């Protein structure tokens, strides 16, 4: 399975009662269908997956599968703390038509699972029982666990683990993984501010929260890479630097959802205890996205 191009880990639309807003899921997916996004990751951290019940996750998987255009690769975010529940979620997603599962590093018992051996055991155990291939998801800024390269290299030997989404933002780590993992194992990045240099190093694509709000700008970077147009790639990379940082590192999901609202998608409110951006934050996001409409 090739994982090339740009994938948004899609935001979950909620109405003002906090319920999944099915009509807005359809609206967003049909609008993204008009782009050359490679597919959709449903129930990643950008989808506020830790805030949703299993039944709500099933609802989101079903809605996106229903409205996604033919040819869009569907990836389910299924990682939770235990092997047992992760396998159950992964296989439920497989039964619903999802082709791969993105599984974040377990992290709750940090003193016990922040070792390479514990991470290797977790992924191998999940992969052994999963109907679809796995993508490791490393985001140490949120989890507090940074899976070491040697663990990724060892896990890459498992036939049912095909890729990693590396979101640490470390170009050195991306480069080391690309150099050392098993041939055919794919490295995607989750950091929009480092997209262009990561592609030049050999990353096969990216799973980017920022792509929810301004997909064309990161698709432009991907196309510049494919066409070996360095000037265009650097130009677009410089354009997205500040806005992508605002809606990820600085203001997170609430900021991203506001940027989606500005660009004709539906972001809406986050789920409590997350709150909508302050007026000052909204102004900052508006200014950053004024040349990145649509």
N, C-alpha and C positions, 0 to 999 in steps of 0.2 A: 504494500500500500504506500503510494507516494503522498507526502504531505507538503506539497509545494504551494507557495503563495501566502496570502493574507487571510486569516480567520479572525473574526471578532468573537470574544467570549461574551455572549450577548447579555445585556442588562435585562432584568425581569421587570416588566411593567406592572405597577400596582395602581389600583384606583385609590380614592381618598378614604376608603374604608380599610385599606390595607390588603384587599383581595387581588389575586391575579387578574389583570385586565385583558381578557382574551382578545377583544377587538383590537387592542393596541399591539398585542403580539403579532397578529396578522398584519397590521399596518406596517410595523417595522420590518418584518421579514419580507413582505412583498416589495418594500422599498429597497432593501438590501439585495433582493433578487435581481434588480436592474443593474447591479454592479458586477464586476468580475471577481468579487470575493470568492475564495475557494470553497467556503463552507461555513458552518456555524458550530461553535462550542456552546453547549447549553448546560447551565448549572455549574459554571466556574465561579471563582470568587467574585467576579464582576456581576454575576447574576445573583449575588447575595445568597449563595447556596446554603451557607451556615444558618441563615434565617428561615429556611423553608423546611416544611415537613416532607417526609418521603412521598406522601400523596400529592403534594404540590409540585414536587420534582417530576413525578409522572405526568402531571397535567402539562407542565412546560415542555417536556420532551414530546408529548403527543401533539401539542399545538404547533411547535416548530416543524416537526416532521410532516404535519398536514400541509403547511403553507410553504415550505422550502421548495425552491425550483429544482427540477430534475438536474442532476449533476453537481449539486451542492453537497459536499461531504458533511455528514452529521457526526459530531463528536459529543459524547455525554461526559459532563463532569460528575464523577461518581466517588471520589475519594472521601472517606471518613476515617475515623480512628482505628476501627477494628478491621481485620481481614474479613471476618464473616459478613459484616454489613456492606463493606465495599464490594465484595463478590456478589451479594444479592442485588445491589443497585446496578452494578455493571451488567449482570445477566438480564435484569429487567429492561435496561436500555437496549441491549442487544435484541431482545424480543420485539422491541418497538421500532426496529429498523436502524439503530445507530451502528456505525461501522467501527468505531474505536472509542476508548474511554480514557479521559484525562484524569489521572489520580494524583492528588497532592500528597506530599510527604506527611506521614503521621507526625504529630508534634505535641500532643497534650502532655504526655509524660516525658518531658524533655530530657530529664536526667537519664532516662532509660532508652529513648529512641533516637538520640542525637548521634549515635555511633553508626559507622558504616555497616557493621554486621546486622544491626536491627533494621535498618532501611532495606538492606538486601533481602533479609528474611521476609519482610512485609511484601515487597514487590514480587518476589518469586512465588510466594504463597498465593497472592491474588492472581497472578498471571497463570498459575497452574490450573485454576478453577474457572477462569473467565472465558466466555464464548467469543469475545472480540479482543483484539490486541490493545495493549496499554500504552499510554503516553505518560511518562513520569512528569510531575509538575513540581518544580522547585521555586518557591517564592519566600526566601528567608526573611524578607522585610516584614511579612505578615505572620509567618509561622514560628519564627525564631529558630528554625532548623534549616541548615544549609547542607544538603546532601553532598558528600565529598565526591570528587571526580572519580576516585578509585572505586566507589560503590556504583556509580553510573556505568563505568567501564565493565564491571563484573555483571551487572544486571543486563547490559546490552547483549550479553551472550544468550539470554533467554529468548527462545523463538517467538514468544508471545508478548514481548516488550519491544516496540518498534521505534520509539522516539522519546525525546525529553523536551518539555517547554522550560527553558532556562530563563527565569525572570529576575535573577539577582542583579542584572545590569553590568556584570563583570565581563568585559571583553576577553580578559585573560582566561577566565574559566571557560567561556565559549570556545576559544581557540584550542585549549587543552582537550576539551571533550571531543571536538571534531578530529583532533589528531589521534586520540587514543581509543575511541570506541570501536566496536566491531564494524567492519565494512558493511554498509547498508543501513546501519542505525542512523536515524535522522535527528538533527538538532534544530529545533525551532527556538526563537527568542520571544520573550514577553515584554521587552523594553523598547518602546517606540523611540526614545531618544538615542538608542544605539542601533537602530535598524540597519541603516546603510553600511556601517563598518562590519556589522555581524554578517550581513549577506556576502560582503567581500571576503570574509574569513571562511565562508563555506556553509553558513546556516542555510537551510532549505526553505525557510519561510518564517512566519511569525504569527503568534496568537496575541492580538493587541486590543486591550480595553479601549484605547483611543479610537480604534476603527469603528466602534459603535456610532460615533458622532461625526467623523470626517473620513469615511472610508476611501474616498477618491485620492486623498493626499498620500496615504500609505500605499495604495495600489500604484500610484505614480512612482513611488520609490522602487517598488517591486519591478515595474515595467522598465524603469531606467536601468536596473540591475540586469534584467534579461537582455536588454538591447545594448548593454555596455556603454551607457550614456552617463559618464561620470559627472559631467556638469549638471545635468538634470537631477541626478540622484543627490548630489550635495546640496543643490538649491532647495529641493523639497525637504531634505533632512533638516536644513536650517530653519525652514518655515514652520515645521511642526515641533521644534524643540521646546519652546515655551508653552504652547497650548497643551501638548501631551503631558508635560510635567504637572501642569495645573490640575488636570482631570484624573491624574493617577496619584502621584506622590503627595501633592499638596492638599487637594480637596477630595480625592477618592471618588467613590461611587456617587455620592450626592452631586459633586461637581460635574462628573461625567454625564449624569442624567440631565443636568441643567444644559450642558452643551448640546445634548441630543435634542432637547426642546428647541434650542435656538436654530438648529439645522433641519427642522422639519420631521424629525423622528419624535417618538414619544418616550421621554425619560420618566417624567412624573416624580412622585415622592419616593424616597427610599423607605425601607421598613424600619420602624423603631427598634433600637434606640438611635439609629442614624437619623439625622435631621437635614432639612434642605439647607443650601448654602445661605450665608448671610448676604445682605444687600451689597456689602463691599466685595465679597467673594464673587457674587454674580456679575458685578461691574467688571472685575478683573477678567473673568472668563469671557464676557461679551467682547472686551477689547482684544483679547488674544485670538478669538475666533472670527473676528469681523472679516478677514480675508480668506476664511476657510469654510464658506457656506456650501451646503449641499453635499 
